[in-house]
C-alpha cells in the first residue's frame, strides 16, 4: 500500500505563533488519551518557527507506547493551518496507515501448506482491510460427508518487529497474511475445507479447497533386498553372500534398494555418505534385519568431532531399527527432504538428527518417529545452556512423533537456518533438558506442538521468536519447568496456547523477555499451577494479546503484573479489561485437582520420574467443565463445557514415547 495523506486536528489555546504554550483554562474536561492536552511546549517549537518554506522537520523516533510499543515514524509538514475559532490545528503527514487507505479486502490466492498425518493448513494473503475488521471463518468435512464442522478462524499475522528477525513469509505489501490449521484429523483422508472471508467494507468471498492428509511412510512393493553383514568389503548383497561392512553398502546404494543390516557392530572411520537420492516410489532403506542389535559405531563420544552419517541435498532415505553412536553429529542431512528416521536409538552424541538450511521449498516431509535420543546432560542444570539436541530441522511438512528424548540441552532445537512451517510435534516423551523441551524458534506459520509430556526442563515449549504464526501449542503436560512453561522471547508474535497443564516450583506462569514485545499471543483453557510468587508475571510489552479462561493456583502474592501494572486480584485484572476481555481467570486449589493427588514440585533440583506424572483430573475438580469452546480444539469435550488443562475428564491417557506396536513391515 502506498503512503496516504493523513489529516489530524488537535485542540490548541491560540495561534501557534506566540501563544502555542498557553494553557486552555476554559476547555472542557478531557478523558483518555486526550486528558493531558494541550501539553507544555516541547523542544521542537523553536525549530518549527525557524523552518523555511518547503523545509521539513525530522521529529525522530516516537517514544514507545506502554501497551502497543513503538509506532512507525512519519514526516510532518512545515505549514500547519490553524483555525482560531475552532481552537484547532490541522496537521498533515504521510503515513502507510493513513485515513485514505483501502478498508475493503482484496483477497489473493490461497496457498495450501504441506499436509501432515493429522493436520491441514493454509496461508491466505489479504490486501486492503486497513481497519482490520475482516474475519476468515473455517469449516471442514470429510469428502462425501454432508455436515460441515467449525474450525478455528484463520489468524491475522503480525510480522516480528525486530529488524534482525525478517519475516518475509507473512509480510504482504498493503495488507496482512492470514494463516491457520485444522487439527486432529484422520490420516490418509480427503477433506473439503471452506474459507469464508467476511469484511463489512467489501471483498467478502468464499473459497473451498480439496485437501488430503498423508499416511505414515510404508515400504513400497518391488524393493530390491540386499543383505549386509559386518566385514571390510566384498559380497554381492545376496542372503548367502552379503555385502561386508556399511561403506560397501552405502557406496552401492541406488534408488529402490532395501539394505537389511544383520546383527553386529559396524565400526565407522570416515562418515558414511549418502550420495544419491531415492524417490517416493523407490526410497533407499537402511534397516536392521531383526536378528539382533545393529550398532553403527563412530568409535568416540559426544565430543568426537565429525559426522557418523552424512546425506546433504538428498531425499527419500530411510534409517530404521539401528543404534547410532560415537560422534558429535550422528546424522546430518542439510537441504534434504523426506528422510524417515524410525525405531532408532541415538546415543553418545551431541546432535542426533540435524537437517537445516533448505527452507520452505527444499526441506520437506521428514518423518521422525518412535526413536530414542539420549544425550549427556544431568539434572539439575549446573552448566548453563548445553549443546546437546535430539533433533534440529527446518522447512515444512515434517512430523516428529512418539519419540523419547532425555539428558539433552534441547529435545527439539529451533533454528533460523531455513525456518519452520506446517510441521507437527506430538506424543513425544521428553525429560531432562537443561534448556528447552521443544523449540519452535524462528518458525513462521502453522507449527503445531501437541500432546507431549515434558518434565525436568528449563522451559517446556519455546517460541523465541515465532515469526508471525500461528504456532499452536495445545494439550501438553509440563512438569518442573524451572524457568517457565512457555518461553516467549525475542519479539515473538502469533502464538496460541490452548489446554496445556503446567506444574512448576515458583510462579505459575512467567513471561520475562526483558522489555521485548510479545505480540498476538492468545491463551485459553490452560492450567498454570505453582508454589509461590504471582500467578502471571510479564516483563515484556504485551501487544494485541488475548488471555482468558485459564486456571491458576498455588501462587502466594498478588495476581499479575502486565505492562508494568500490578493487579492485586484476578477480579482487579478482569475489571481493568486489559488482560481479560471476557470471563477472566479462574482460581483453583492444586490440592483438589488431580486424581493421583500430584502437586507442583516442591524441589526443582529433583529429577522427577516422567512415567509417574499422571495429571488426569479428579471428578470433583474445579477445572472440570470450567473452560470455553474452542472450535476444532475441544469438540469432543465430555460434560457441560470443556475442562481446563491437557486431559479431559474420563479421557484415556495418551501414549507418550515410542509405540510398542509399529506399522507392519512388508
ZAMARGU-4260 file (C-alpha; in steps of 0.2 Angstrom, whole numbers, plus 5000, padded with zeros to 4 digits):
<rodrens>
0) 5000/5000/5000 | 5007/5017/4995 | 5008/5030/5009 | 4992/5041/5010 | 4990/5058/5017
5) 4983/5059/5035 | 4975/5074/5042 | 4973/5076/5061 | 4965/5091/5071 | 4972/5094/5088
10) 4965/5106/5101 | 4976/5121/5105 | 4974/5138/5115 | 4978/5150/5101 | 4988/5154/5086
15) 5004/5143/5086 | 5014/5159/5084 | 5017/5167/5100 | 5004/5158/5112 | 5007/5140/5107
20) 5012/5136/5125 | 4996/5144/5134 | 4985/5133/5144 | 4967/5131/5139 | 4959/5136/5156
25) 4941/5135/5150 | 4942/5119/5140 | 4930/5106/5144 | 4937/5091/5154 | 4945/5078/5143
30) 4947/5060/5146 | 4958/5045/5140 | 4972/5049/5129 | 4967/5067/5127 | 4967/5071/5145
35) 4984/5079/5145 | 4981/5090/5130 | 4986/5104/5127 | 5004/5099/5133 | 5018/5111/5138
40) 5028/5117/5123 | 5041/5104/5118 | 5059/5106/5112 | 5053/5106/5093 | 5044/5123/5095
45) 5058/5134/5091 | 5064/5123/5077 | 5047/5124/5070 | 5047/5143/5070 | 5063/5143/5061
50) 5058/5132/5046 | 5059/5140/5029 | 5046/5137/5015 | 5047/5120/5009 | 5058/5113/5023
55) 5054/5098/5034 | 5057/5094/5052 | 5063/5077/5057 | 5055/5074/5074 | 5064/5057/5077
60) 5058/5041/5083 | 5042/5042/5094 | 5043/5036/5111 | 5036/5018/5114 | 5018/5017/5120
65) 5017/5006/5136 | 5004/4994/5128 | 5007/4995/5109 | 5025/4998/5108 | 5034/5009/5096
70) 5024/5017/5082 | 5031/5020/5064 | 5040/5036/5061 | 5032/5049/5050 | 5035/5066/5042
75) 5025/5082/5047 | 5023/5097/5036 | 5031/5113/5040 | 5015/5123/5037 | 5001/5119/5049
80) 4984/5128/5046 | 4976/5134/5062 | 4958/5138/5065 | 4957/5150/5079 | 4938/5149/5081
85) 4939/5130/5081 | 4954/5131/5093 | 4962/5118/5082 | 4977/5115/5071 | 4977/5104/5056
90) 4992/5094/5054 | 4997/5085/5038 | 5008/5070/5037 | 5012/5055/5026 | 5010/5038/5033
95) 5007/5020/5027 | 4991/5019/5038 | 4983/5035/5033 | 4964/5038/5033 | 4963/5036/5014
100) 4969/5018/5015 | 4958/5004/5007 | 4946/4997/5020 | 4939/4984/5008 | 4948/4967/5007
105) 4957/4962/4992 | 4960/4943/4994 | 4974/4935/4985 | 4976/4916/4981 | 4975/4903/4995
110) 4991/4893/4997 | 4988/4875/5004 | 5003/4871/5015 | 5011/4854/5016 | 4999/4842/5024
115) 5004/4830/5039 | 4995/4815/5046 | 4983/4824/5057 | 4984/4842/5051 | 4980/4853/5036
120) 4985/4871/5034 | 4983/4887/5023 | 4990/4904/5020 | 4979/4917/5013 | 4986/4935/5009
125) 4974/4949/5010 | 4977/4967/5004 | 4967/4981/5010 | 4957/4979/5026 | 4966/4994/5033
130) 4954/4995/5048 | 4957/4976/5051 | 4940/4971/5054 | 4940/4956/5041 | 4937/4939/5048
135) 4941/4922/5039 | 4930/4908/5046 | 4934/4890/5043 | 4923/4875/5040 | 4929/4857/5035
140) 4922/4840/5032 | 4927/4823/5025 | 4924/4822/5007 | 4907/4814/5005 | 4900/4820/5021
145) 4885/4831/5022 | 4888/4841/5038 | 4902/4854/5040 | 4912/4856/5056 | 4918/4873/5063
150) 4937/4876/5063 | 4946/4889/5072 | 4947/4905/5062 | 4962/4910/5052 | 4974/4920/5062
155) 4979/4938/5056 | 4998/4938/5057 | 5009/4952/5063 | 5027/4952/5057 | 5041/4951/5070
160) 5045/4969/5074 | 5064/4967/5077 | 5075/4972/5062 | 5086/4956/5065 | 5071/4945/5063
165) 5064/4947/5045 | 5048/4938/5041 | 5045/4938/5023 | 5033/4923/5024 | 5020/4933/5032
170) 5023/4951/5025 | 5010/4956/5012 | 5013/4974/5004 | 4997/4984/5009 | 4989/4970/5019
175) 4991/4955/5030 | 4994/4937/5029 | 4981/4926/5037 | 4986/4908/5041 | 4978/4893/5051
180) 4977/4875/5054 | 4964/4861/5056 | 4970/4848/5068 | 4966/4831/5075 | 4961/4824/5058
185) 4962/4806/5052 | 4977/4801/5042 | 4976/4797/5023 | 4959/4805/5022 | 4952/4818/5009
190) 4943/4833/5016 | 4934/4849/5010 | 4940/4865/5018 | 4929/4880/5016 | 4936/4898/5020
195) 4923/4912/5022 | 4931/4929/5021 | 4919/4942/5029 | 4923/4961/5028 | 4909/4973/5031
200) 4918/4986/5020 | 4918/4974/5005 | 4928/4960/4997 | 4919/4946/5006 | 4921/4929/4997
205) 4921/4910/5000 | 4933/4898/4994 | 4933/4879/4995 | 4948/4868/4994 | 4950/4850/4992
210) 4964/4844/5003 | 4971/4827/5010 | 4981/4821/5025 | 4995/4810/5022 | 4999/4792/5030
215) 5014/4785/5039 | 5028/4780/5026 | 5026/4762/5020 | 5039/4752/5011 | 5033/4751/4993
220) 5032/4735/4984 | 5046/4729/4972 | 5061/4735/4983 | 5077/4726/4979 | 5083/4717/4995
225) 5101/4717/4999 | 5109/4710/5014 | 5124/4717/5024 | 5135/4709/5037 | 5150/4715/5047
230) 5166/4715/5037 | 5178/4725/5027 | 5172/4724/5009 | 5166/4712/4996 | 5150/4702/4994
235) 5136/4704/4981 | 5122/4708/4994 | 5113/4691/4992 | 5107/4682/5008 | 5121/4669/5006
240) 5134/4682/5001 | 5130/4699/5010 | 5139/4715/5007 | 5153/4716/5020 | 5153/4732/5030
245) 5142/4748/5029 | 5155/4758/5017 | 5152/4745/5004 | 5133/4746/5006 | 5132/4765/5006
250) 5144/4765/4990 | 5132/4753/4981 | 5116/4761/4986 | 5103/4765/4972 | 5085/4771/4972
255) 5074/4756/4976 | 5087/4747/4987 | 5082/4740/5004 | 5098/4735/5014 | 5094/4723/5028
260) 5108/4725/5040 | 5112/4710/5051 | 5116/4710/5069 | 5133/4716/5075 | 5144/4731/5077
265) 5149/4741/5062 | 5164/4752/5065 | 5164/4769/5056 | 5180/4778/5052 | 5175/4791/5039
270) 5157/4797/5038 | 5145/4786/5029 | 5139/4796/5014 | 5123/4795/5005 | 5127/4801/4988
275) 5111/4798/4979 | 5093/4800/4982 | 5078/4789/4982 | 5061/4793/4976 | 5044/4791/4984
280) 5041/4775/4974 | 5059/4769/4977 | 5067/4775/4993 | 5084/4770/4999 | 5081/4760/5015
285) 5094/4755/5028 | 5086/4744/5041 | 5091/4732/5055 | 5087/4714/5049 | 5078/4709/5065
290) 5091/4696/5070 | 5099/4706/5084 | 5106/4723/5088 | 5114/4733/5074 | 5126/4746/5081
295) 5134/4759/5070 | 5149/4765/5080 | 5159/4780/5077 | 5171/4775/5090 | 5171/4790/5101
300) 5159/4800/5112 | 5149/4816/5110 | 5165/4826/5109 | 5172/4817/5095 | 5171/4829/5080
305) 5163/4824/5064 | 5148/4815/5057 | 5143/4797/5058 | 5131/4798/5043 | 5130/4812/5030
310) 5117/4815/5017 | 5116/4833/5012 | 5104/4838/4997 | 5097/4820/4996 | 5079/4814/4998
315) 5069/4798/5002 | 5082/4790/5013 | 5076/4779/5027 | 5085/4773/5043 | 5076/4760/5054
320) 5080/4749/5069 | 5098/4755/5071 | 5108/4760/5085 | 5119/4775/5081 | 5133/4781/5092
325) 5150/4789/5095 | 5151/4805/5085 | 5147/4823/5089 | 5134/4823/5074 | 5126/4806/5071
330) 5115/4810/5056 | 5117/4826/5046 | 5105/4829/5031 | 5105/4848/5027 | 5095/4854/5012
335) 5087/4837/5011 | 5069/4830/5011 | 5058/4815/5015 | 5070/4806/5027 | 5062/4793/5038
340) 5070/4790/5054 | 5061/4776/5063 | 5064/4765/5078 | 5082/4770/5080 | 5092/4774/5096
345) 5104/4789/5096 | 5117/4789/5110 | 5135/4795/5114 | 5132/4811/5103 | 5129/4829/5104
350) 5117/4831/5089 | 5105/4817/5084 | 5096/4821/5068 | 5101/4838/5060 | 5093/4844/5044
355) 5093/4863/5041 | 5096/4876/5028 | 5085/4870/5014 | 5070/4881/5019 | 5051/4880/5014
360) 5053/4874/4996 | 5068/4862/4998 | 5067/4854/5015 | 5050/4844/5015 | 5042/4829/5023
365) 5054/4822/5036 | 5046/4808/5047 | 5054/4805/5063 | 5045/4793/5075 | 5047/4780/5088
370) 5066/4784/5091 | 5076/4786/5107 | 5088/4801/5109 | 5100/4801/5124 | 5112/4815/5127
375) 5125/4818/5140 | 5117/4831/5152 | 5112/4829/5170 | 5099/4836/5182 | 5099/4849/5189
380) 5106/4861/5177 | 5123/4867/5183 | 5132/4871/5166 | 5121/4884/5158 | 5115/4881/5141
385) 5122/4865/5134 | 5123/4860/5115 | 5115/4843/5116 | 5100/4841/5105 | 5090/4827/5099
390) 5083/4834/5083 | 5086/4850/5073 | 5076/4853/5057 | 5069/4867/5047 | 5057/4868/5031
395) 5039/4862/5031 | 5028/4846/5031 | 5038/4837/5045 | 5032/4825/5058 | 5041/4822/5074
400) 5031/4810/5085 | 5032/4796/5098 | 5050/4799/5102 | 5059/4798/5119 | 5071/4812/5122
405) 5082/4813/5138 | 5098/4820/5145 | 5099/4834/5132 | 5100/4853/5131 | 5085/4854/5119
410) 5074/4840/5114 | 5070/4848/5098 | 5081/4863/5093 | 5074/4878/5083 | 5084/4887/5070
415) 5083/4902/5059 | 5093/4892/5046 | 5078/4889/5034 | 5064/4892/5047 | 5050/4880/5050
420) 5032/4879/5044 | 5017/4867/5043 | 5025/4854/5054 | 5019/4843/5069 | 5027/4838/5086
425) 5016/4826/5096 | 5016/4812/5108 | 5034/4814/5112 | 5041/4810/5130 | 5054/4822/5135
430) 5064/4823/5151 | 5080/4831/5157 | 5083/4845/5145 | 5094/4858/5153 | 5087/4871/5141
435) 5071/4868/5131 | 5059/4853/5129 | 5053/4858/5111 | 5059/4874/5102 | 5048/4882/5088
440) 5061/4896/5087 | 5060/4906/5071 | 5045/4896/5065 | 5034/4905/5053 | 5017/4898/5050
445) 5006/4883/5056 | 5018/4874/5068 | 5009/4863/5080 | 5015/4856/5096 | 5003/4845/5105
450) 5000/4830/5117 | 5018/4830/5123 | 5024/4825/5140 | 5039/4836/5146 | 5047/4836/5163
455) 5063/4842/5171 | 5067/4856/5159 | 5071/4875/5160 | 5057/4879/5148 | 5044/4867/5141
460) 5040/4874/5124 | 5048/4890/5117 | 5044/4902/5103 | 5058/4914/5103 | 5053/4921/5091
465) 5038/4914/5082 | 5038/4925/5067 | 5020/4928/5063 | 5012/4912/5067 | 5001/4904/5071
470) 5011/4892/5082 | 4998/4881/5091 | 5004/4874/5107 | 4990/4863/5115 | 4987/4849/5126
475) 5004/4847/5133 | 5009/4841/5150 | 5024/4851/5158 | 5031/4847/5175 | 5045/4855/5183
480) 5050/4869/5171 | 5062/4879/5181 | 5060/4895/5171 | 5043/4895/5163 | 5032/4883/5154
485) 5032/4893/5138 | 5047/4905/5133 | 5040/4920/5123 | 5056/4930/5120 | 5064/4939/5105
490) 5049/4949/5100 | 5038/4933/5097 | 5022/4935/5088 | 5007/4924/5084 | 5006/4910/5097
495) 4991/4901/5103 | 4991/4892/5120 | 4976/4880/5122 | 4973/4867/5135 | 4990/4864/5142
500) 4994/4859/5160 | 5009/4865/5169 | 5015/4862/5187 | 5031/4871/5192 | 5040/4877/5208
505) 5038/4896/5209 | 5026/4907/5200 | 5013/4898/5189 | 5016/4907/5173 | 5031/4919/5170
510) 5034/4928/5154 | 5051/4938/5156 | 5058/4943/5139 | 5066/4959/5147 | 5057/4974/5138
515) 5054/4965/5121 | 5037/4965/5113 | 5026/4950/5115 | 5013/4951/5101 | 4996/4942/5096
520) 4998/4928/5109 | 4981/4920/5115 | 4979/4909/5130 | 4963/4898/5134 | 4959/4884/5145
525) 4976/4881/5152 | 4981/4876/5170 | 4995/4885/5177 | 5000/4879/5195 | 5014/4884/5205
530) 5020/4886/5223 | 5024/4905/5226 | 5025/4922/5218 | 5012/4930/5207 | 5000/4919/5196
535) 5005/4929/5180 | 5020/4940/5178 | 5026/4948/5162 | 5040/4960/5159 | 5038/4961/5140
540) 5027/4973/5131 | 5012/4964/5128 | 5003/4969/5112 | 4987/4963/5104 | 4987/4948/5117
545) 4971/4939/5122 | 4971/4929/5138 | 4955/4922/5146 | 4948/4907/5155 | 4964/4900/5161
550) 4965/4892/5179 | 4979/4897/5191 | 4983/4890/5208 | 4997/4889/5221 | 5003/4907/5220
555) 5006/4917/5236 | 5007/4935/5231 | 4997/4947/5220 | 4988/4940/5205 | 4998/4948/5190
560) 5010/4961/5183 | 5006/4966/5165 | 5014/4980/5155 | 5021/4987/5171 | 5004/4987/5180
565) 5001/4977/5196 | 4985/4968/5199 | 4982/4963/5217 | 4967/4951/5212 | 4960/4942/5197
570) 4945/4952/5199 | 4955/4968/5198 | 4963/4961/5182 | 4946/4957/5174 | 4938/4974/5179
575) 4953/4983/5171 | 4949/4975/5154 | 4967/4975/5148 | 4972/4957/5151 | 4955/4949/5151
580) 4940/4954/5139 | 4928/4941/5144 | 4927/4929/5159 | 4944/4932/5166 | 4955/4919/5176
585) 4949/4905/5187 | 4957/4902/5204 | 4960/4884/5209 | 4967/4874/5223 | 4981/4862/5217
590) 4977/4851/5231 | 4960/4846/5224 | 4963/4845/5205 | 4971/4828/5201 | 4965/4810/5204
595) 4983/4805/5209 | 4985/4819/5221 | 5000/4825/5212 | 5006/4843/5217 | 5018/4856/5209
600) 5036/4851/5213 | 5042/4856/5230 | 5061/4855/5225 | 5065/4859/5207 | 5083/4851/5208
605) 5074/4834/5210 | 5073/4824/5194 | 5055/4818/5194 | 5051/4802/5185 | 5042/4806/5170
610) 5032/4790/5169 | 5024/4794/5186 | 5016/4810/5180 | 4998/4806/5179 | 4989/4823/5178
615) 4971/4817/5175 | 4958/4827/5184 | 4948/4822/5199 | 4929/4821/5195 | 4925/4835/5208
620) 4940/4846/5202 | 4936/4865/5200 | 4944/4863/5182 | 4930/4851/5176 | 4918/4860/5164
625) 4927/4877/5168 | 4933/4880/5150 | 4926/4888/5134 | 4923/4881/5117 | 4937/4882/5105
630) 4932/4876/5088 | 4942/4861/5082 | 4952/4860/5098 | 4940/4854/5110 | 4925/4847/5100
635) 4924/4831/5110 | 4923/4838/5127 | 4913/4827/5139 | 4901/4837/5151 | 4893/4854/5151
640) 4909/4863/5145 | 4927/4859/5141 | 4938/4855/5155 | 4954/4866/5159 | 4971/4858/5156
645) 4978/4845/5144 | 4967/4830/5149 | 4948/4829/5148 | 4940/4820/5162 | 4937/4802/5158
650) 4948/4803/5143 | 4961/4789/5142 | 4979/4794/5145 | 4989/4797/5128 | 5003/4786/5124
655) 5020/4796/5125 | 5036/4790/5118 | 5040/4775/5106 | 5025/4764/5102 | 5025/4746/5107
660) 5017/4741/5090 | 5023/4748/5074 | 5015/4749/5056 | 5018/4731/5049 | 5033/4729/5038
665) 5031/4721/5021
</rodrens>
